[in-house]
Amino acid sequence: MLSIWRRLRGYLIVLLIGGLLTYVSHDFFANSEREVILAKQSEQLREIEYTVSRELLQTIYISEWLAQEVTRSPTPILQRLRGTDVLIRRYFPSIDSVFFVETGARQDPRLYQVTDDVIISSSNDPVHDAIFKAVTQTRMALAAPSDARIIASDFEQLFIAVRIERTLESGILLLRFNLRDFMRDVMNIVLEEGYQFQLWNQTEVIFNFSGDLSTRNDWTVYSRLRIDDTSFRSELWPTRARLNASLSSTPQLTVAIGSALTLLGMFIFALARLLQRRGQILRDALAKANEKLQRQHNLDQQVRFLREHDELTELPNRQALMNYLRGEISSIEQRKGQLLAAHMNLDAFRKLNEALGHSMGDEVLRRIAHRLRKFCPPRGFVARLSGDEFVLILPDIYTDEHALEAAHQIQALIAPQFYIEKHEVYCSCAIGLAFANDADYQPTRLLQQAEMALNEARRQGYNGVSIYTRRQQDELVQRRLLLSQLYHAIEHEQVEVHYQPVFDLKTQKICRIEALIRWRQHASRLLQPDEFLPIIEDTGLIVPVTQRCIRQVADDISALRQAGHQDLVVHLNFSAKQLGMTSLATELSELLTRTQLPPQQLAIELRDYVFVNGVQQQPQHISALLHLGIQIFIDTVGIHHETTHALRHVAPHGIKINRSLISQIPVDTVNSKITNTILELADQQDLQVIAVGVENQQQIDYLLQRNCFLAQGHFLCRPLSHAQLFSLLASDKQAFVVGEDYAE
């Protein structure tokens, strides 16, 4: 009984082991077949996604090519695009329409269907909103002209958009195609027989290519398909016939085999294969992880490079320069060394850009960056800060003599001509120098001091060089203090308008007055314009100060006219920046309206170089003043070629001879000859002439002999406040007043 039990136990053990092995083997083969089938389905799904991407890329490439062809073609955009929709749809059947959205300077873009150039509006085309939604997304998404982008307006329509930029016209080219038709074409190309496919958005099926749903729940593979910024879920499963053809009878055969040794061998073999496959999967996963890490590392390196380098010249930028200085200056300070910062700025680079174009200017910057890179010593550093400004860091330069020598070497390096597109381009530069020890070894202060020195070098003219001194720092502090006081002065109306009379030398009567700006710092101190006007022009204060002075002049002139002084001609001085104010003509028109002053009794004075620049570059401002009927006077120190050229285009009403000429006549023969030339020109052109800066009776006699009858100067009368002017005009003392009662 015991032996039977042992045999039965042995049989039972063998049976148990055999049954267990059979079950395990059957389950193993069944799962293996399932994985193989699902893997093949996943491969089919990837092939579908690849085909979708490939077809979209082909469409993108043709759209970018078409945009580039249209951009280079001189033919108008719509005329150039006409007929292309037929050609495109011939090779890309899913594209049903080609549109062009004309943007340019319009506030409301126009939409054209390329077939017949018809403008489509929201009232006559149901796809208008979808298209303009795509246009809106395109404007935000496209980085540069001729770069195409896919825009999904909804789940049925896709647009491939590419921006076309021309000088006179620009817009966005849109290729519209239906997503369902597009996916159906892809299915016809790549989907193998026996597979079924669905494309879902968040909640619903947007494309269905299936008929047999019996195997969907158990045999579906999933993936994410991205088109533009929209993500779709794709599903693939086999039909029942395809599944039956893919399944084998191996799992059923394992049950029939039944042999413990065969089952055990098959199990070991299957286990070995399983281990081998898992090992391969791990090796593949490790290789992919390494590849991903390498790509990430390369991307990080590229981002780091772009973050710390200038895109145009590939030189380090300001951030990289600051990082370098923080480490280098700390080391130099510890060993009590020295370091020189050379801040350079190209002379008249803006004019070069305007004359030859920005592309030529960019090439000049690249060439200069190449020369500076070669000049920079091994332990030095060169960076581009912005525009045409560069900084070189030169170590181990201890004296001013060596610093100036290095600056001249840089200028000599820049001086040789550049040969660019059959042009010879010459450049020069101003350089500001600063030493690290003067900046207390602080990087930010070092660059600030180098910039202050550069500003001083610019004032020297072409090829200027300046080394930072404490005086420049004091000037900066004084300038900031003066600017702060100016803000306070404007708020508290301490900027005043004074008036200097212009006399008729024949009658010795006041016939004109010139409005002059003054700053009353306190009761006993009145600042002249030369002391504060440059600061006003360098800041945004020029506009409110000009507006306030015009309003003050309007109030003063109204009071004078009400008192019976209605024949006075009022002169206003304007700088180049004031002339460029868009509101200047409006302000002066309001002045004429408020004062009821005839336009011919208002005169605008411009320095000769301001007048020349206005005629050449701002003719609309000069025309606006002439349109108001206002007189224009030119304040000149001599007649130059540019001045005569400008006079041929715009004839002024008069000339003011600058005080630098009048103050030396008749003693200085050169100034006298120049003055005579100006008077002769004015007589030929029938222009009025006012002599400025008359200081003695001899000068008056000289002017009277040459028929110059209008003059002003301290010998005749100093500038007066409005109250003093009112008092003077009301009295009988108008003939050449030099009394203390009327001194400024």
C-alpha positions in Angstrom: 0.0 0.0 0.0 2.9 2.3 0.9 4.7 1.4 -2.3 1.6 2.1 -4.4 1.3 5.4 -2.7 4.9 6.2 -3.4 4.5 5.2 -7.0 1.3 7.2 -7.2 3.0 10.0 -5.4 5.8 9.8 -8.0 3.2 9.7 -10.8 1.3 12.5 -9.2 4.5 14.5 -8.8 5.5 13.8 -12.4 1.9 14.4 -13.5 1.8 17.6 -11.5 5.2 18.7 -12.9 4.1 17.7 -16.4 0.8 19.5 -16.1 2.4 22.5 -14.6 5.1 22.6 -17.4 2.4 22.0 -20.0 0.4 24.9 -18.7 3.4 27.1 -18.4 4.5 26.2 -22.0 1.0 26.8 -23.4 0.7 30.1 -21.7 4.2 31.1 -22.8 3.6 30.4 -26.5 0.2 32.1 -26.4 1.6 35.3 -24.9 4.6 35.2 -27.3 2.3 35.0 -30.3 0.3 37.9 -28.9 3.4 40.0 -28.4 4.6 39.2 -31.9 1.2 40.2 -33.4 1.0 43.3 -31.3 4.5 44.3 -32.2 3.8 43.9 -35.9 0.6 46.0 -35.4 2.8 48.7 -33.6 5.2 48.6 -36.5 2.3 49.1 -38.9 1.1 52.0 -36.7 4.6 53.6 -36.7 4.7 53.2 -40.5 1.4 55.1 -40.7 2.7 57.9 -38.5 5.9 58.0 -40.5 3.9 58.2 -43.8 1.8 61.0 -42.3 4.9 63.0 -41.3 6.6 62.3 -44.6 3.5 63.5 -46.6 3.2 66.6 -44.4 6.9 67.4 -44.8 6.7 67.0 -48.6 3.8 69.5 -48.5 5.8 71.8 -46.2 8.8 71.7 -48.5 6.7 72.5 -51.6 5.1 75.4 -49.8 8.5 76.8 -48.6 9.9 76.3 -52.1 6.9 78.1 -53.6 7.2 81.0 -51.0 10.9 81.4 -51.9 10.1 81.4 -55.6 7.4 84.0 -55.1 9.6 86.2 -52.9 12.4 86.2 -55.5 10.1 86.8 -58.4 9.4 90.4 -59.5 5.9 89.4 -60.6 3.1 90.4 -58.2 2.3 87.7 -55.6 -1.2 86.9 -56.8 -0.2 86.8 -60.4 2.8 84.6 -59.6 0.6 82.2 -57.5 -2.2 82.0 -60.2 -2.4 78.5 -61.5 -0.3 77.0 -58.8 -3.3 75.5 -57.0 -4.0 73.2 -60.0 -0.4 72.0 -60.0 -0.2 71.5 -56.3 -3.5 69.6 -56.1 -2.3 67.4 -59.0 0.6 66.1 -56.9 -1.2 66.5 -53.5 -4.8 65.4 -53.9 -5.7 66.1 -50.3 -5.1 69.8 -50.8 -8.4 71.3 -51.9 -7.7 75.1 -51.9 -4.8 77.6 -52.0 -5.3 80.9 -50.3 -3.2 84.1 -49.9 -3.8 86.5 -47.0 -2.4 89.9 -47.8 -1.3 91.6 -44.6 1.3 94.3 -45.1 0.4 97.5 -43.4 -3.3 96.8 -43.4 -5.2 96.6 -40.2 -7.7 94.2 -41.7 -5.9 91.5 -43.8 -7.4 90.5 -47.1 -8.0 86.9 -48.1 -7.7 85.8 -51.7 -8.5 82.4 -53.2 -5.6 82.0 -55.6 -7.8 80.4 -58.3 -9.7 83.6 -59.2 -8.1 86.3 -56.9 -11.5 86.8 -55.2 -11.5 88.5 -51.8 -13.3 86.3 -49.3 -15.1 88.0 -46.3 -16.9 86.5 -43.4 -20.3 87.2 -45.0 -19.7 85.1 -48.1 -17.4 82.2 -47.2 -18.1 79.8 -44.2 -14.4 79.0 -43.9 -13.4 82.6 -43.4 -13.2 82.3 -39.6 -11.1 79.1 -39.8 -8.7 80.7 -42.2 -8.3 83.9 -40.2 -7.8 81.8 -37.1 -5.0 80.0 -39.0 -3.6 83.4 -40.0 -3.6 84.6 -36.4 -1.8 81.5 -35.3 0.7 81.9 -38.2 1.6 85.4 -37.3 2.5 84.3 -33.8 4.2 81.0 -34.9 6.3 81.9 -38.0 9.8 82.9 -37.0 11.0 84.1 -40.4 9.9 84.5 -44.0 9.7 81.3 -46.1 9.5 79.1 -42.9 6.4 76.9 -43.2 4.2 75.7 -40.3 1.2 73.4 -40.0 -1.8 75.1 -38.5 -4.8 73.1 -37.4 -7.9 75.2 -37.4 -10.2 72.3 -36.4 -10.3 68.5 -36.6 -11.2 68.5 -40.2 -9.2 71.3 -41.8 -5.4 71.7 -41.7 -3.5 74.6 -43.1 0.2 74.8 -44.2 1.1 78.4 -43.7 4.2 80.2 -44.9 4.9 83.9 -44.7 6.0 85.8 -47.8 7.8 89.1 -47.2 8.5 91.6 -49.9 9.4 95.3 -49.9 6.0 96.4 -51.2 3.8 93.6 -50.4 3.7 90.8 -47.9 1.3 88.1 -46.7 0.7 84.5 -45.8 0.3 81.6 -48.2 -2.2 79.0 -47.0 -2.6 75.4 -48.4 -5.8 73.9 -47.0 -6.4 70.2 -47.0 -9.0 67.9 -45.3 -7.7 65.7 -42.6 -10.1 62.9 -43.3 -9.2 62.8 -47.0 -5.6 63.1 -46.2 -5.8 60.1 -43.8 -7.7 58.1 -46.3 -5.0 58.6 -48.9 -2.4 57.5 -46.3 -4.4 54.4 -45.5 -4.6 53.5 -49.1 -0.8 53.8 -49.4 0.5 52.1 -46.3 -2.2 50.1 -44.5 -1.8 46.4 -45.1 -4.8 44.2 -45.8 -6.6 42.9 -42.7 -5.8 45.9 -40.5 -8.3 48.4 -39.3 -7.6 52.0 -38.1 -9.3 54.8 -36.1 -8.2 58.3 -35.3 -9.7 60.0 -32.2 -9.6 63.4 -30.7 -10.4 63.9 -27.1 -13.9 62.5 -27.2 -14.9 61.3 -30.7 -13.7 59.4 -33.7 -12.7 61.8 -36.5 -11.4 59.2 -38.9 -12.7 55.6 -39.2 -11.2 52.9 -41.5 -12.8 49.8 -40.0 -15.7 47.4 -40.4 -15.0 44.4 -38.1 -15.0 45.4 -34.3 -15.0 41.9 -32.9 -11.3 41.9 -32.1 -11.0 45.6 -31.2 -11.1 45.3 -27.4 -8.4 42.6 -27.1 -6.1 43.3 -30.0 -5.8 47.1 -30.3 -2.5 49.0 -30.2 -2.5 52.7 -29.4 -0.2 55.7 -30.2 -0.3 59.5 -30.2 -0.2 61.3 -33.5 0.7 65.0 -33.4 -0.2 67.5 -36.1 0.9 71.0 -35.3 0.1 71.5 -31.6 -2.9 69.1 -31.7 -2.5 65.5 -30.4 -4.7 62.7 -31.8 -5.0 59.1 -30.5 -4.5 56.5 -33.2 -5.8 52.9 -32.8 -5.0 49.8 -34.9 -6.4 46.2 -34.7 -6.7 43.2 -37.0 -9.8 41.7 -38.6 -10.9 38.3 -37.3 -9.6 36.7 -40.5 -6.2 38.4 -40.2 -6.0 37.4 -36.6 -6.8 33.7 -37.3 -4.2 33.7 -40.0 -1.6 35.1 -37.6 -2.3 32.6 -34.8 -0.5 29.2 -34.9 -1.4 25.9 -33.3 1.7 25.7 -31.2 0.0 26.3 -27.8 -2.5 23.4 -28.5 0.4 21.1 -29.6 2.2 21.7 -26.3 -0.7 20.0 -24.4 -0.6 16.9 -26.6 3.2 16.4 -26.4 2.9 15.5 -22.8 6.4 14.3 -22.2 8.0 15.6 -19.0 11.5 15.7 -20.5 10.2 17.3 -23.8 8.2 19.7 -21.8 11.1 20.4 -19.6 13.5 20.9 -22.6 11.0 23.1 -24.3 10.6 25.1 -21.1 14.4 25.5 -20.7 14.7 26.5 -24.3 11.8 28.9 -24.0 13.3 30.3 -20.8 16.7 30.8 -22.6 15.0 32.6 -25.4 13.0 34.7 -23.0 16.2 35.7 -21.2 17.9 36.4 -24.4 15.1 38.7 -25.6 14.9 40.4 -22.3 18.7 41.0 -22.4 18.3 42.5 -25.9 15.5 44.7 -24.8 17.7 45.9 -21.9 20.7 46.6 -24.2 18.4 48.4 -26.6 16.9 50.4 -23.8 20.4 51.3 -22.5 21.6 52.3 -26.0 18.5 54.5 -26.5 19.0 56.0 -23.0 22.7 56.8 -23.9 21.7 58.3 -27.2 19.0 60.4 -25.5 21.5 61.6 -22.9 24.0 62.5 -25.7 21.4 64.4 -27.6 20.4 66.2 -24.4 24.0 67.0 -23.7 24.5 68.4 -27.2 21.3 70.5 -26.9 22.5 71.8 -23.6 25.8 72.8 -25.1 24.1 74.5 -28.0 21.7 76.4 -25.7 24.6 77.4 -23.5 26.6 78.7 -26.5 23.6 80.7 -27.8 22.9 82.1 -24.3 26.5 83.4 -24.0 27.3 84.3 -27.6 26.2 86.9 -30.2 24.2 85.2 -33.0 25.6 87.5 -35.7 29.4 87.4 -35.0 29.5 84.3 -32.7 31.5 86.4 -30.2 30.8 86.2 -26.5 28.0 88.5 -25.4 27.6 90.8 -22.4 26.6 87.9 -20.1 29.7 85.8 -21.1 31.9 88.9 -20.6 30.6 89.4 -17.1 31.1 85.8 -16.3 34.7 86.0 -17.6 35.4 89.3 -15.6 34.1 87.9 -12.4 36.6 85.0 -12.5 39.5 86.9 -14.1 39.3 90.1 -12.0 39.2 88.0 -8.8 42.4 86.3 -9.8 44.1 89.5 -10.8 43.1 91.2 -7.6 44.6 88.4 -5.5 48.0 88.7 -7.3 47.8 92.5 -7.5 47.9 92.4 -11.3 46.3 94.7 -13.8 43.8 94.4 -16.6 42.6 96.9 -19.3 39.1 97.1 -20.7 38.9 98.7 -24.2 35.4 99.6 -25.1 35.3 100.4 -28.9 32.5 101.9 -31.0 32.6 102.2 -34.8 32.5 105.7 -36.2 29.4 106.6 -38.3 28.3 103.0 -38.6 24.7 104.1 -38.8 25.4 106.1 -41.9 27.2 103.0 -43.4 24.0 101.0 -42.7 21.9 103.6 -44.3 24.1 103.9 -47.4 24.9 100.3 -48.1 22.1 98.4 -46.3 21.9 96.3 -43.1 23.2 93.1 -44.8 26.4 94.9 -45.7 26.6 96.3 -42.2 26.2 92.9 -40.7 29.0 91.5 -42.9 31.3 94.4 -41.8 30.6 93.5 -38.1 31.4 89.9 -38.8 34.7 90.9 -40.5 35.6 93.2 -37.6 34.8 90.4 -35.1 37.2 88.1 -37.0 40.0 90.7 -36.9 39.4 91.3 -33.2 39.4 87.6 -32.4 42.8 87.3 -34.1 44.2 90.3 -32.3 43.0 89.2 -28.8 45.9 87.6 -26.8 45.5 84.1 -25.3 44.5 85.3 -21.8 42.4 88.2 -23.2 38.7 88.3 -24.1 36.7 89.9 -26.8 32.9 90.4 -26.8 30.2 92.2 -28.7 27.9 94.1 -26.5 25.3 95.5 -28.9 25.1 97.1 -32.3 28.6 98.3 -33.3 30.1 98.2 -29.8 32.8 95.7 -28.8 34.9 95.2 -25.7 38.4 93.8 -25.5 39.9 92.7 -22.2 43.7 92.9 -22.3 45.7 91.6 -19.4 49.1 92.8 -18.1 48.8 96.4 -19.3 49.9 98.7 -16.5 50.6 102.1 -17.9 48.7 104.7 -19.8 51.3 104.7 -22.5 50.9 100.9 -23.1 47.1 101.3 -23.0 47.2 104.0 -25.7 49.6 101.9 -27.7 47.1 99.0 -27.6 44.2 101.3 -28.6 46.1 102.6 -31.6 46.9 99.0 -32.6 43.2 98.2 -32.5 42.5 101.2 -34.6 45.2 100.2 -37.1 43.7 96.7 -37.2 40.2 98.2 -38.1 41.6 100.7 -40.6 42.3 98.5 -43.6 39.5 98.4 -46.1 37.0 95.5 -46.4 36.1 94.2 -49.8 32.5 93.2 -49.7 30.3 92.6 -52.8 32.5 94.8 -55.0 32.5 97.6 -52.4 35.5 99.0 -50.5 34.4 99.7 -47.0 36.6 101.7 -44.6 36.0 101.9 -40.8 37.4 103.7 -37.9 36.5 103.5 -34.2 36.5 105.4 -31.0 38.0 103.6 -28.0 37.4 104.2 -24.2 40.0 102.6 -21.9 39.7 101.8 -18.2 41.9 99.9 -15.7 40.7 97.3 -13.3 42.3 98.9 -10.2 40.6 102.2 -10.9 37.3 100.3 -10.8 38.3 98.7 -7.5 38.3 95.3 -9.3 34.5 95.4 -9.8 33.4 94.1 -13.3 30.3 96.3 -13.6 32.1 99.4 -12.5 35.0 98.6 -14.9 32.6 98.4 -17.9 30.8 101.6 -16.8 34.1 103.5 -16.6 35.2 102.1 -20.0 31.9 103.4 -21.4 32.4 106.8 -19.9 35.8 107.0 -21.5 34.2 105.9 -24.8 31.8 108.8 -24.6 34.7 111.2 -24.1 36.5 109.6 -27.1 33.4 110.1 -29.3 33.4 113.8 -28.5 37.0 114.0 -29.9 35.7 112.9 -33.4 36.9 110.1 -35.6 39.5 107.7 -34.1 39.1 109.2 -30.7 40.8 107.6 -27.7 40.3 108.4 -24.1 41.4 106.8 -20.8 39.0 107.0 -17.9 39.8 109.6 -15.2 38.1 110.6 -12.0 37.1 113.8 -13.8 34.8 111.8 -16.0 33.2 110.2 -13.0 32.7 113.6 -11.4 31.1 114.9 -14.7 28.8 111.9 -14.6 27.8 112.6 -11.0 27.3 116.3 -11.9 25.3 115.4 -15.0 23.0 113.2 -12.9 22.6 115.9 -10.3 21.8 118.4 -12.9 19.3 116.1 -14.5 17.5 115.6 -11.2 17.4 119.3 -10.7 16.0 119.8 -14.2 13.1 117.4 -13.4 12.4 119.5 -10.3 12.7 122.8 -12.3 10.2 121.6 -14.9 7.7 120.5 -12.3 8.0 123.8 -10.5 8.0 126.0 -13.6 11.6 127.3 -13.1 12.3 127.1 -16.8 11.6 130.5 -18.2 11.3 132.2 -21.5 13.2 135.5 -22.0 13.2 137.8 -25.0 16.0 139.6 -26.8 14.9 142.5 -29.0 16.0 142.8 -32.6 16.4 146.4 -33.7 15.9 148.1 -37.0 19.3 150.0 -37.1 17.8 152.8 -39.3 14.9 153.7 -37.0 16.5 152.3 -33.8 13.2 150.7 -32.9 12.4 147.1 -31.8 10.8 145.3 -34.7 11.3 141.7 -33.6 11.9 139.6 -30.5 13.8 136.3 -30.1 12.5 133.9 -27.5 15.3 132.4 -25.4 15.0 129.6 -22.8 16.5 130.2 -19.3 16.7 128.1 -16.1 16.3 130.0 -12.9 18.0 127.8 -10.3 17.4 130.4 -7.6 16.7 134.1 -7.4 20.2 135.2 -8.2 21.3 132.5 -10.7 20.0 132.2 -14.2 21.5 129.4 -16.3 22.1 129.9 -20.0 20.9 127.1 -22.5 24.5 125.9 -23.2 24.6 124.7 -19.5 21.5 122.5 -19.6 20.1 122.2 -23.1 22.4 119.2 -24.1 21.1 117.2 -21.1 17.5 118.0 -22.1 18.1 116.9 -25.7 19.7 113.6 -24.5 16.6 112.7 -22.4 12.9 112.6 -22.9 12.6 116.1 -21.3 13.0 117.8 -24.7 9.3 117.3 -25.6 7.6 118.7 -22.4 10.1 121.5 -22.2 9.4 122.5 -25.8 5.7 122.3 -25.3 5.8 124.4 -22.1 8.0 127.1 -23.7 5.6 127.3 -26.7 2.7 127.7 -24.4 4.6 130.4 -22.4 5.4 132.3 -25.6 1.8 132.1 -26.6 0.6 133.6 -23.3 3.3 136.4 -23.5 2.5 137.3 -27.1 -1.2 137.4 -26.3 -0.5 139.9 -23.5 1.7 142.0 -25.8 -0.8 142.1 -28.6 -3.6 143.1 -26.2 -1.4 145.9 -25.1 -1.2 147.2 -28.7 2.2 145.7 -29.8 0.8 143.8 -32.7 3.6 144.3 -35.3 6.3 142.4 -33.5 7.7 139.4 -35.3 8.5 136.5 -32.8 11.5 134.2 -33.4 11.8 130.8 -31.9 15.0 128.7 -31.8 14.7 124.9 -32.5 17.3 122.2 -32.4 17.4 119.1 -34.7 15.6 117.0 -32.1 12.9 119.7 -31.6 12.5 119.9 -35.4 11.9 116.2 -35.5 9.1 116.3 -33.0 5.9 115.0 -34.7 3.8 117.4 -32.7 5.8 120.5 -33.5 3.6 121.8 -36.3 0.5 121.2 -34.2 1.9 123.1 -31.3 2.8 126.0 -33.4 -0.6 126.0 -35.1 -2.2 126.2 -31.7 0.1 129.1 -30.8 -1.0 131.0 -33.8 -4.7 130.3 -33.0 -4.4 131.3 -29.4 -2.5 134.5 -30.0 -4.3 135.5 -33.3 -0.8 136.1 -34.5 -0.5 136.2 -38.3 1.8 133.3 -39.5 4.2 135.7 -41.2 4.9 137.3 -37.8 6.2 133.9 -36.4 9.8 132.9 -37.4 11.6 129.6 -36.8 15.4 129.8 -36.4 17.5 126.8 -37.3 21.2 126.3 -37.4 22.5 125.8 -40.9 23.4 122.1 -40.3 19.9 121.5 -38.8 18.3 123.1 -41.9 20.4 121.0 -44.2 19.6 117.8 -42.4 15.9 118.8 -42.3 15.8 119.3 -46.0 17.6 116.1 -46.8 16.1 113.7 -44.2 13.0 115.4 -42.7 11.5 117.4 -45.6 8.0 116.7 -44.3 8.7 118.7 -41.1 10.1 121.7 -43.0 7.1 121.5 -45.4 4.6 121.4 -42.5 6.1 124.6 -41.1 6.1 126.4 -44.5 2.5 125.2 -45.0 1.5 127.1 -41.9 2.9 130.3 -43.4 5.7 130.5 -40.8 9.0 132.2 -41.7 12.2 130.2 -41.5 15.6 131.8 -40.7 19.0 130.1 -41.0 21.6 130.8 -38.3 24.9 130.3 -40.2 28.6 130.9 -39.7 29.3 130.6 -43.5 28.0 129.4 -46.8 28.9 125.8 -47.5 28.2 123.5 -50.4 25.5 121.6 -48.4 23.8 124.9 -47.4 23.6 126.1 -51.0 22.3 122.8 -52.1 19.6 122.9 -49.5 18.7 126.5 -50.4 18.0 125.4 -54.0 15.3 123.0 -52.7 13.8 125.0 -49.9 14.1 128.8 -49.9 14.1 130.3 -46.4 12.9 133.8 -45.5 16.0 135.1 -44.0 19.6 134.5 -42.6 21.0 135.2 -39.2 24.7 135.9 -39.2 26.1 134.0 -36.2 27.8 136.0 -33.3 31.1 134.1 -34.0 31.4 136.1 -37.2 29.9 139.4 -36.0 32.0 139.6 -32.9 35.3 139.9 -34.9 34.3 142.3 -37.5 35.6 144.6 -38.9 39.0 143.8 -37.3 39.2 140.2 -38.6 39.4 140.3 -42.3 38.4 136.7 -42.8 35.3 137.1 -40.8 34.5 140.3 -42.6 34.9 138.6 -46.0 32.6 135.8 -44.9 30.0 138.3 -43.6 30.2 140.2 -46.9 29.6 136.9 -48.8 26.6 136.1 -46.7 25.2 139.6 -47.3 25.7 139.4 -51.0 24.0 136.0 -51.2 21.1 137.3 -49.1 20.8 140.3 -51.4 20.8 138.1 -54.5 18.1 135.8 -53.0 16.1 138.7 -51.6 16.5 137.3 -48.0 16.3 139.3 -44.8 19.5 139.4 -42.7 19.8 139.7 -39.0 23.3 140.3 -37.4 23.7 138.5 -34.0 26.1 139.5 -31.3 26.6 143.2 -32.0 28.8 144.6 -29.2 30.0 148.1 -30.3 29.1 151.1 -32.5 31.8 150.2 -35.0 30.0 147.0 -35.9 26.7 148.9 -36.3 28.4 151.3 -38.7 29.9 148.4 -40.6 26.5 146.8 -41.0 24.8 150.0 -42.0 27.3 150.6 -44.7 26.4 147.2 -46.2 22.7 147.6 -46.0 22.2 145.2 -43.1 19.6 147.0 -41.0 18.4 144.2 -38.5 20.7 143.4 -35.5 20.7 142.2 -32.0 23.3 141.9 -29.3 24.1 143.0 -25.7 25.3 146.4 -27.0 21.7 147.0 -28.2 19.8 145.2 -25.5 20.3 142.2 -23.3 17.6 139.4 -23.1 14.7 140.5 -21.0 12.0 138.8 -19.0 8.5 139.2 -20.2 7.8 141.9 -17.6 11.0 143.8 -18.5 10.1 143.5 -22.2 6.6 144.8 -21.5 8.0 147.7 -19.6 10.5 148.5 -22.3 7.9 148.5 -25.1 5.6 150.6 -23.0 8.3 153.3 -22.5 9.9 155.6 -24.9 13.3 154.1 -24.4 13.6 151.7 -27.2 16.7 153.0 -29.0 19.7 150.8 -28.1 18.9 150.1 -24.5 21.8 149.0 -22.3 20.6 150.1 -18.9 20.9 148.1 -15.7 17.1 148.1 -15.4 17.0 145.8 -18.4 19.9 143.5 -17.7 19.4 139.8 -17.3 
